[in-house]
């Protein structure tokens, strides 16, 4: 399992180095979606504009 974990970490580092713009965009989308979902759970509704 440790070997597999190490291999995955190496692959992750390659993606970070080769495609930082895509990963940054995905991270931003994930933050927005997480915030919206958390707000909905709390009963907070906002507009998208």
C-alpha positions, 0 to 999 in steps of 0.5 A: 500500500505504501508503494502505491501511495508513493506512486500516486503522490509522484503522479500528483506532483507531475500534474501540479507541475505540468497543468497548474492552470487547470488545477487552479481552476478546478480548485476554485470551482470546488471551493465555490461548490463546497461553499454553496452546498454548505450554505444550503445545508444551513438554509442560506440561499444566495443569488449567482449574480 
